[in-house]
């Protein structure tokens, strides 16, 4: 069963293809191995040339892509995403603690004109951003986004545009 139109190139061991994760590097076959690696983000992919697909091999997440001859198409059946329960827990984790701190500051306000009257509002804002940072960090760790590589690639693109 062919997944490709007739005018497209096949996924082969000799080819070089764009990386489906970072979209900045290119993947090619590793020497003496039946795997491919990205030149930029260094992720390793196992290949299935019969199905024209690759799967990420160095991550606990089971991401897979099929080569359509021109680009990668995600195989949705293998992708794991956050469900409603995780999103609700994340929203509660981010919004409930600042609400409790802000409500306590509303019920027991500091005396007007005291030097620390600004502290309850600032503390509420700090609590919100710390909990938001925890959720973002857990998401980045779960999906293993190469944030530093993305920042470096964006910096290279901006510097390239500035020099032109």
C-alpha positions as a Markdown table, in Angstrom:
| # | Residue | x | y | z |
|---|---|---|---|---|
| 1 | Unk | 0.0 | 0.0 | 0.0 |
| 2 | Unk | 1.6 | 3.3 | -1.1 |
| 3 | Unk | 1.1 | 6.4 | 1.0 |
| 4 | Unk | 2.8 | 8.7 | -1.6 |
| 5 | Unk | 1.6 | 10.5 | -4.7 |
| 6 | Unk | 3.6 | 9.5 | -7.8 |
| 7 | Unk | 5.6 | 12.8 | -8.1 |
| 8 | Unk | 7.1 | 12.7 | -4.6 |
| 9 | Unk | 10.4 | 11.4 | -3.3 |
| 10 | Unk | 10.5 | 8.3 | -1.1 |
| 11 | Unk | 11.9 | 8.2 | 2.4 |
| 12 | Unk | 15.2 | 6.4 | 1.9 |
| 13 | Unk | 18.4 | 5.7 | 3.9 |
| 14 | Unk | 20.5 | 8.0 | 1.6 |
| 15 | Unk | 18.1 | 11.0 | 1.9 |
| 16 | Unk | 18.3 | 14.1 | 4.1 |
| 17 | Unk | 15.0 | 15.4 | 5.4 |
| 18 | Unk | 13.8 | 18.3 | 7.5 |
| 19 | Unk | 13.5 | 17.5 | 11.2 |
| 20 | Unk | 9.8 | 17.2 | 12.3 |
| 21 | Unk | 10.6 | 18.3 | 15.9 |
| 22 | Unk | 12.8 | 21.4 | 15.7 |
| 23 | Unk | 12.1 | 22.2 | 12.0 |
| 24 | Unk | 15.6 | 23.9 | 11.9 |
| 25 | Unk | 17.9 | 20.9 | 11.4 |
| 26 | Unk | 17.9 | 18.0 | 9.0 |
| 27 | Unk | 17.8 | 14.3 | 9.7 |
| 28 | Unk | 19.9 | 11.8 | 8.0 |
| 29 | Unk | 21.0 | 8.2 | 8.6 |
| 30 | Unk | 23.4 | 7.5 | 11.5 |
| 31 | Unk | 26.5 | 5.5 | 10.5 |
| 32 | Unk | 26.3 | 1.8 | 11.0 |
| 33 | Unk | 22.8 | 2.1 | 12.6 |
| 34 | Unk | 19.2 | 1.7 | 11.4 |
| 35 | Unk | 18.2 | 5.1 | 12.8 |
| 36 | Unk | 18.3 | 8.7 | 11.8 |
| 37 | Unk | 19.4 | 11.8 | 13.8 |
| 38 | Unk | 18.8 | 15.5 | 13.6 |
| 39 | Unk | 21.8 | 17.7 | 12.9 |
| 40 | Unk | 20.4 | 20.5 | 15.1 |
| 41 | Unk | 18.4 | 19.1 | 18.1 |
| 42 | Unk | 20.2 | 15.7 | 18.1 |
| 43 | Unk | 17.0 | 13.7 | 18.5 |
| 44 | Unk | 17.2 | 10.1 | 17.3 |
| 45 | Unk | 14.5 | 8.5 | 15.2 |
| 46 | Unk | 13.7 | 4.9 | 14.4 |
| 47 | Unk | 12.7 | 4.4 | 10.8 |
| 48 | Unk | 10.1 | 2.3 | 8.9 |
| 49 | Unk | 10.9 | 2.6 | 5.2 |
| 50 | Unk | 8.0 | 0.3 | 4.2 |
| 51 | Unk | 5.5 | 2.6 | 5.9 |
| 52 | Unk | 7.4 | 5.7 | 5.1 |
| 53 | Unk | 7.4 | 6.8 | 8.8 |
| 54 | Unk | 9.7 | 7.6 | 11.6 |
| 55 | Unk | 9.2 | 7.5 | 15.4 |
| 56 | Unk | 11.2 | 9.4 | 18.0 |
| 57 | Unk | 13.4 | 6.9 | 19.8 |
| 58 | Unk | 15.0 | 9.0 | 22.6 |
| 59 | Unk | 11.9 | 10.3 | 24.3 |
| 60 | Unk | 9.3 | 8.7 | 26.6 |
| 61 | Unk | 6.6 | 10.2 | 24.4 |
| 62 | Unk | 5.6 | 8.1 | 21.4 |
| 63 | Unk | 5.6 | 10.7 | 18.6 |
| 64 | Unk | 5.5 | 9.4 | 15.0 |
| 65 | Unk | 5.4 | 11.0 | 11.6 |
| 66 | Unk | 4.7 | 9.8 | 8.1 |
| 67 | Unk | 6.7 | 11.2 | 5.1 |
| 68 | Unk | 4.3 | 12.4 | 2.4 |
| 69 | Unk | 7.1 | 13.1 | -0.1 |
| 70 | Unk | 7.3 | 16.8 | 0.7 |
| 71 | Unk | 7.0 | 17.0 | 4.4 |
| 72 | Unk | 6.1 | 15.2 | 7.6 |
| 73 | Unk | 2.6 | 14.5 | 8.7 |
| 74 | Unk | 1.9 | 13.6 | 12.4 |
| 75 | Unk | 0.4 | 10.3 | 13.1 |
| 76 | Unk | -2.4 | 11.3 | 15.4 |
| 77 | Unk | -3.0 | 7.9 | 16.9 |
| 78 | Unk | 0.4 | 7.8 | 18.5 |
| 79 | Unk | 0.4 | 11.3 | 19.9 |
| 80 | Unk | -0.5 | 11.8 | 23.5 |
| 81 | Unk | -2.0 | 15.1 | 24.5 |
| 82 | Unk | -3.2 | 16.7 | 27.7 |
| 83 | Unk | -6.7 | 15.7 | 28.5 |
| 84 | Unk | -9.4 | 17.8 | 30.1 |
| 85 | Unk | -8.5 | 16.5 | 33.5 |
| 86 | Unk | -4.9 | 17.7 | 33.3 |
| 87 | Unk | -6.0 | 21.1 | 31.9 |
| 88 | Unk | -8.5 | 21.6 | 34.8 |
| 89 | Unk | -5.8 | 20.6 | 37.4 |
| 90 | Unk | -3.4 | 23.0 | 35.8 |
| 91 | Unk | -5.9 | 25.9 | 35.9 |
| 92 | Unk | -6.8 | 25.1 | 39.5 |
| 93 | Unk | -3.1 | 24.9 | 40.4 |
| 94 | Unk | -2.4 | 28.3 | 38.8 |
| 95 | Unk | -5.5 | 30.2 | 39.9 |
| 96 | Unk | -6.5 | 28.8 | 43.3 |
| 97 | Unk | -3.3 | 29.8 | 45.4 |
| 98 | Unk | -3.3 | 33.5 | 44.2 |
| 99 | Unk | -7.1 | 33.6 | 44.8 |
| 100 | Unk | -6.5 | 32.4 | 48.4 |
| 101 | Unk | -3.7 | 34.8 | 49.0 |
| 102 | Unk | -5.6 | 37.7 | 47.4 |
| 103 | Unk | -8.8 | 36.9 | 49.4 |
| 104 | Unk | -6.8 | 36.8 | 52.6 |
| 105 | Unk | -5.3 | 40.2 | 51.8 |
| 106 | Unk | -8.8 | 41.5 | 51.1 |
| 107 | Unk | -10.2 | 40.1 | 54.4 |
| 108 | Unk | -7.2 | 41.3 | 56.5 |
| 109 | Unk | -5.9 | 44.4 | 54.7 |
| 110 | Unk | -2.8 | 46.1 | 56.0 |
| 111 | Unk | -3.1 | 49.4 | 57.7 |
| 112 | Unk | -3.3 | 52.3 | 55.2 |
| 113 | Unk | -0.1 | 54.3 | 55.0 |
| 114 | Unk | 2.2 | 51.6 | 56.5 |
| 115 | Unk | 5.4 | 50.8 | 54.7 |
| 116 | Unk | 4.4 | 47.3 | 53.7 |
| 117 | Unk | 0.9 | 48.0 | 52.4 |
| 118 | Unk | 2.0 | 47.1 | 48.8 |
| 119 | Unk | 3.2 | 43.6 | 49.9 |
| 120 | Unk | -0.1 | 41.6 | 49.8 |
| 121 | Unk | -0.8 | 42.6 | 46.2 |
| 122 | Unk | 2.8 | 42.0 | 45.1 |
| 123 | Unk | 2.7 | 38.6 | 46.9 |
| 124 | Unk | -0.5 | 37.6 | 45.1 |
| 125 | Unk | 1.2 | 38.4 | 41.7 |
| 126 | Unk | 4.3 | 36.5 | 42.7 |
| 127 | Unk | 2.3 | 33.4 | 43.7 |
| 128 | Unk | 0.4 | 33.5 | 40.4 |
| 129 | Unk | 3.6 | 33.7 | 38.3 |
| 130 | Unk | 5.4 | 31.0 | 40.3 |
| 131 | Unk | 2.6 | 28.6 | 39.9 |
| 132 | Unk | 2.3 | 29.4 | 36.2 |
| 133 | Unk | 6.0 | 28.8 | 35.8 |
| 134 | Unk | 5.6 | 25.4 | 37.5 |
| 135 | Unk | 2.9 | 24.4 | 35.0 |
| 136 | Unk | 5.0 | 25.6 | 32.0 |
| 137 | Unk | 8.1 | 23.8 | 33.3 |
| 138 | Unk | 6.2 | 20.6 | 33.8 |
| 139 | Unk | 4.7 | 20.9 | 30.2 |
| 140 | Unk | 8.2 | 21.5 | 28.8 |
| 141 | Unk | 9.7 | 18.5 | 30.7 |
| 142 | Unk | 6.8 | 16.2 | 29.7 |
| 143 | Unk | 7.0 | 17.0 | 26.0 |
| 144 | Unk | 10.7 | 17.6 | 26.1 |
| 145 | Unk | 10.7 | 20.7 | 24.0 |
| 146 | Unk | 14.3 | 21.8 | 23.3 |
| 147 | Unk | 13.7 | 25.4 | 24.4 |
| 148 | Unk | 17.4 | 26.4 | 24.4 |
| 149 | Unk | 17.8 | 25.1 | 20.8 |
| 150 | Unk | 14.7 | 27.0 | 19.7 |
| 151 | Unk | 16.0 | 30.2 | 21.2 |
| 152 | Unk | 19.4 | 29.7 | 19.5 |
| 153 | Unk | 17.7 | 29.1 | 16.1 |
| 154 | Unk | 15.5 | 32.2 | 16.5 |
| 155 | Unk | 18.6 | 34.2 | 17.4 |
| 156 | Unk | 20.5 | 32.9 | 14.3 |
| 157 | Unk | 17.5 | 33.8 | 12.1 |
| 158 | Unk | 17.3 | 37.3 | 13.5 |
| 159 | Unk | 21.0 | 37.8 | 13.1 |
| 160 | Unk | 20.8 | 36.5 | 9.5 |
| 161 | Unk | 18.0 | 39.0 | 8.7 |
| 162 | Unk | 19.9 | 41.9 | 10.3 |
| 163 | Unk | 23.1 | 41.1 | 8.4 |
| 164 | Unk | 21.2 | 41.0 | 5.0 |
